[in-house]
Amino acid sequence: MDVLYCNLISNGPVSGHKQFDYRWSEILGQLARVSLLSYEKGWYEKKADQIEIIECNSKSKADKDKLLNLGVLKKGFLRKLQIREHVETIFICKKVLSIAKAQKYDYIFIGGMDFIVYLLFRKRLKRVSNLVLINHSATAYQRGMVKRIFSLVKEDFIHVVMEGDGVKFFSKEYGIDSSKIFHIPHMLNSYDWKYNDKNIKYDFVGISNSNSDDEVRKIIEWENEDRFFEKNGIKAIFRSSEIDYETKFLKVFSGRLGLSYDDYYSYICDSRAVIMPFPEEFGYRSSGTLMDSMSQNKPVLGTRFGTLLQYNRQFPNICKVYSDKQEFKSSIIELMETDRNKDEFVAFKYEHSDEVILKKITTLLCDTMKRE
């Protein structure tokens, strides 16, 4: 069996998925001959011999086009049109068609999608292979132009969702036959952490780019009202888009913290738990923050968005939710005073293990081959 793994979208939106894409390719490599489409040379660090990396060079091609790099395209309304990004995706789609016609892939797994450009290549891509779309968010297609386009093309794909509740949601919300939807969980984010005594230690960290400013603002208001962190000697740090705030026990910074990969993980590894003040609209989206935390045996506490509610049902001692100040405070005290629930971490890690993922991918391939 021959399989191609690629992203049909410019590299910007999926730059944080390099490890995910490569790990998927590695697991697929246990079942098939895998080609992995790389944006540029060195985009992926090759570790497995069974993976063939094919370079697309979409970005460098766009860099050479003077029209695509005009300053006017980076301003105002034209910037919102993302003309350069769409052209880069056109280069990618042409490359995929070229190699797919030569190689005759049985499946093309798609990790990220530019649906506008996909419409241009839809008929040709459907002819060359079975298309498997990996949906990082089951709730991503509910509004706007994406909703309209997805309703047109949804039957083109075998769908992968990474959250169990996403299967029922996908079927009910978008009207897709459940036999074309497969739950394959996000793999664990392994990291070999070594203690760094120069790192500033925080008991609770919430430094995800998915944080909601409104939710972070609530935490600041609660601290101003009760001095909860101060009275309990708890140090906490949060990321926000626009808010800057700092006391001895609570720090909120705006923008990105500018951490290296190692420093980011040291914040998580040195903490007691991770807080996820996400918007409820985050829905059934796979969360890298949650996976980073669980992989390092760190419990999480967050708002009541779909993904965390699902895990709260399954693992109530290590995945906690809050909706008001009292729940927030009581959950933090509980996490400060109780031991980790090792059984729940073991169960979570097994559910997201390579062994389980391999079995579920095997089921997808077997079930869809039977229908051909």
C-alpha positions in Angstrom: 0.0 0.0 0.0 1.3 3.5 -0.9 0.3 6.6 1.1 1.0 10.3 0.7 0.8 12.6 3.7 0.6 16.3 2.9 -0.9 19.7 3.9 -3.0 21.4 1.2 -2.4 24.8 2.7 0.4 27.4 3.0 2.9 26.6 5.7 2.0 29.4 8.1 -1.2 27.9 9.7 0.4 24.5 10.2 3.9 25.5 11.2 3.2 24.3 14.7 2.1 20.8 13.4 5.5 19.6 12.2 5.9 17.1 15.0 2.3 15.9 14.6 2.7 15.5 10.8 5.9 13.5 11.1 4.6 11.3 13.9 1.5 10.5 11.8 3.8 9.6 8.9 5.9 7.3 11.2 2.8 5.4 12.4 1.4 5.1 8.9 4.9 3.8 7.9 4.1 0.7 10.0 1.3 -0.2 7.6 2.3 1.3 4.2 5.0 2.9 2.1 4.7 6.6 3.0 5.7 9.7 1.2 5.7 12.9 3.2 5.3 16.2 1.3 7.7 18.8 2.8 7.3 22.6 2.2 11.0 23.1 2.0 14.3 21.3 2.5 14.7 20.7 6.2 11.1 21.4 7.1 10.9 17.9 8.7 13.8 16.3 10.5 13.9 12.8 9.0 14.2 10.0 11.6 12.5 7.0 9.9 13.9 5.2 6.9 10.5 4.0 5.7 9.4 7.6 5.1 10.2 9.3 1.7 10.3 13.0 2.1 9.4 14.9 -1.1 10.2 18.6 -1.3 7.6 21.0 -2.7 9.4 24.4 -2.4 6.1 26.3 -2.5 7.4 29.1 -0.4 10.6 29.6 -2.3 8.6 29.7 -5.6 6.4 32.4 -4.1 9.4 34.3 -2.9 10.6 34.6 -6.5 7.4 36.1 -7.8 7.7 39.9 -7.6 3.9 40.4 -7.8 3.2 38.2 -4.9 5.6 40.2 -2.7 4.3 43.7 -3.4 3.8 45.6 -0.2 0.2 46.6 -1.2 -0.8 42.9 -0.8 0.2 43.0 2.9 -2.1 45.9 3.7 -5.8 46.4 4.4 -8.4 44.5 2.4 -5.9 42.8 0.2 -4.1 41.4 3.2 -7.3 39.7 4.3 -7.6 38.1 0.8 -4.4 36.1 1.6 -3.5 36.1 -2.1 0.1 34.9 -1.6 -1.0 32.1 0.7 -3.6 30.8 -1.8 -1.0 30.9 -4.6 1.4 28.9 -2.4 -1.4 26.3 -2.0 -1.9 26.2 -5.7 1.8 25.2 -6.1 1.3 22.5 -3.5 -1.8 21.1 -5.2 0.0 21.0 -8.5 2.9 19.1 -6.9 0.5 16.6 -5.2 -1.3 15.9 -8.5 2.0 15.4 -10.3 3.5 12.9 -7.9 0.1 11.2 -7.3 -0.3 10.5 -11.0 3.1 8.9 -11.1 3.0 7.0 -7.9 -0.7 5.9 -7.8 -1.2 6.4 -4.1 -4.0 4.3 -2.4 -4.6 7.1 0.1 -3.7 10.8 0.5 -3.9 11.9 4.1 -4.4 15.7 4.4 -3.3 17.4 7.7 -4.4 20.9 6.8 -6.7 22.3 4.1 -7.2 25.6 2.2 -10.8 24.9 1.0 -10.9 27.8 -1.4 -8.0 26.5 -3.4 -9.3 22.9 -3.0 -12.3 23.9 -5.0 -10.1 24.6 -8.0 -8.5 21.2 -7.8 -11.4 19.2 -6.4 -12.2 17.0 -9.4 -8.6 16.1 -10.2 -7.7 15.3 -6.6 -10.7 13.1 -6.1 -9.7 11.1 -9.2 -6.1 10.3 -8.2 -6.7 8.8 -4.7 -8.9 8.2 -1.6 -8.7 11.5 0.4 -8.5 11.3 4.2 -9.0 14.7 5.9 -7.6 15.0 9.4 -9.8 17.5 11.2 -8.0 19.2 14.1 -11.2 20.8 15.1 -14.6 19.2 14.7 -16.3 22.5 15.2 -14.3 24.5 12.6 -16.9 24.5 9.8 -19.9 26.1 11.5 -19.9 29.6 10.1 -19.0 31.9 7.2 -17.5 30.9 3.9 -15.8 27.8 5.3 -19.3 26.5 6.3 -20.6 27.0 2.8 -17.6 25.4 1.1 -17.4 22.5 3.5 -21.1 21.7 2.9 -20.2 21.3 -0.8 -17.1 19.1 -0.4 -17.7 17.2 2.8 -18.5 14.0 1.0 -15.2 14.0 -0.8 -13.3 12.8 2.2 -12.9 10.1 4.8 -12.9 12.1 8.0 -10.6 11.8 11.0 -11.6 13.5 14.2 -9.3 13.5 17.2 -11.9 13.8 20.0 -14.4 11.0 20.7 -17.3 13.3 21.0 -16.4 14.7 17.7 -17.8 11.7 15.8 -21.3 12.2 16.9 -21.0 16.0 16.5 -19.6 15.7 13.0 -22.4 13.4 11.9 -25.2 15.5 13.5 -23.9 19.0 12.7 -22.7 18.4 9.1 -24.9 15.5 8.1 -22.0 13.2 7.2 -22.5 9.4 7.3 -20.9 8.1 10.5 -19.3 5.3 8.5 -17.0 7.9 6.9 -15.9 9.4 10.3 -13.2 7.8 12.4 -11.9 8.8 15.8 -8.1 8.7 15.9 -6.8 10.5 19.0 -3.9 13.0 19.1 -0.7 11.2 20.0 1.2 12.1 23.2 3.8 14.9 23.0 6.9 13.2 24.4 9.6 15.5 25.8 12.7 14.6 27.6 12.7 17.2 30.3 15.7 18.1 32.5 15.3 20.5 35.4 16.6 24.0 34.9 17.1 25.8 38.2 17.3 29.2 36.4 13.7 28.9 35.3 11.2 31.0 37.3 8.8 28.5 38.9 5.0 29.0 38.7 2.6 26.8 40.5 0.0 27.2 37.8 0.6 28.1 34.2 -1.7 29.1 31.4 0.4 30.3 28.5 -1.5 28.9 25.5 -2.1 31.0 22.5 -5.7 29.9 22.7 -6.4 31.8 25.9 -9.4 34.1 25.9 -8.8 37.7 27.0 -12.3 37.8 28.6 -11.5 34.7 30.6 -8.1 35.9 31.7 -9.7 39.2 32.7 -12.0 37.4 35.0 -9.1 35.7 36.7 -7.5 39.2 37.3 -10.8 40.5 38.6 -11.2 37.6 41.0 -7.7 38.1 42.3 -8.3 41.9 42.9 -11.5 41.0 44.8 -10.2 38.2 47.0 -6.4 38.1 46.7 -6.7 34.4 46.4 -3.3 33.7 44.9 -1.6 36.0 47.3 -3.3 34.6 50.5 -2.5 31.0 49.5 1.1 31.8 48.4 0.3 30.5 44.8 2.2 31.9 41.8 0.5 31.8 38.5 1.2 33.1 35.0 -1.1 33.6 32.0 -0.8 34.7 28.4 -3.2 37.2 26.9 -3.5 39.0 23.6 -3.7 42.5 25.0 -3.6 42.5 28.8 -0.5 43.1 30.9 -0.8 42.7 34.7 1.7 41.8 37.4 1.8 41.3 41.1 4.1 39.2 43.2 1.8 36.2 42.7 -0.1 36.7 39.4 1.5 37.7 36.1 -0.3 38.2 32.8 1.7 39.1 29.7 0.5 40.2 26.3 1.5 38.6 23.0 3.9 35.8 23.0 6.3 35.0 25.8 9.2 34.5 23.3 10.1 31.1 24.9 12.3 28.5 23.3 10.9 25.0 22.9 12.8 23.9 26.0 11.7 26.9 28.1 8.1 26.4 27.1 8.1 22.8 28.4 10.0 23.8 31.5 7.1 26.1 32.5 4.8 23.1 32.2 7.1 20.6 33.8 7.9 22.9 36.8 4.2 23.6 37.5 1.6 21.8 39.7 -1.0 22.1 36.9 -1.9 23.9 33.7 -4.9 26.3 33.4 -6.8 26.6 30.2 -8.9 29.8 30.2 -10.2 29.1 26.6 -13.3 30.5 25.0 -16.2 28.0 25.0 -16.2 28.4 21.2 -13.0 26.4 21.2 -15.4 23.4 21.1 -14.2 20.0 20.0 -10.8 21.1 18.9 -7.7 19.1 19.7 -5.6 21.0 22.2 -1.8 20.9 22.1 -1.8 22.5 25.5 -3.8 19.6 27.0 -1.7 17.0 25.3 1.5 18.7 26.5 0.2 18.7 30.0 -1.1 15.1 30.1 2.1 13.9 28.5 4.0 15.3 31.4 1.6 14.1 34.1 0.3 17.6 34.8 -3.5 17.9 35.5 -5.4 20.6 33.8 -8.2 23.1 34.8 -10.1 24.9 32.2 -13.3 26.5 31.1 -16.3 24.4 29.9 -15.4 23.9 26.2 -16.3 20.7 24.4 -13.0 18.9 24.4 -12.3 19.5 28.1 -15.8 18.5 29.1 -15.3 15.2 27.3 -12.1 14.5 29.2 -13.6 15.7 32.5 -16.2 12.9 32.1 -13.5 10.4 31.5 -10.8 11.6 33.8 -12.4 13.9 36.5 -9.5 14.0 38.8 -6.9 15.2 36.3 -9.1 17.2 33.9 -11.2 19.7 35.8 -13.5 22.4 34.6 -14.8 25.6 36.1 -17.6 28.1 35.3 -17.3 30.6 38.1 -15.0 32.0 40.8 -15.9 29.4 43.4 -15.3 26.5 41.1 -12.0 28.0 40.0 -10.7 28.5 43.5 -11.9 25.2 44.9 -10.3 23.3 42.0 -7.0 25.0 42.5 -7.0 24.2 46.2 -7.8 20.6 45.4 -5.0 20.4 42.9 -2.6 21.9 45.5 -3.6 19.5 48.3 -4.2 16.1 46.6 -1.9 13.6 45.0 -1.9 12.9 41.3 -4.3 10.2 40.2 -1.9 7.9 38.6 -4.5 5.5 37.3 -6.2 8.3 35.2 -2.9 9.4 33.7 -2.1 5.8 32.8 -5.5 5.4 31.2 -5.2 8.7 29.3 -1.8 7.8 28.0 -2.9 4.4 26.8 -5.9 6.0 25.0 -3.5 8.3 23.1 -0.7 5.7 22.6 0.9 4.8 19.3 -0.5 1.3 19.9 -4.1 2.5 20.0 -3.6 5.0 17.1 -2.1 2.3 14.9 -5.1 0.0 15.6 -7.5 2.8 14.7 -5.7 3.7 11.5 -5.8 0.0 10.6 -9.5 0.0 11.2 -9.9 3.0 8.9 -7.9 1.4 6.1 -9.7 -1.9 6.4 -13.2 -0.5 6.6 -12.7 1.9 3.6 -11.0 -0.7 1.4 -14.0 -3.0 1.9 -16.3 -0.3 0.5 -14.2 0.3 -2.6 
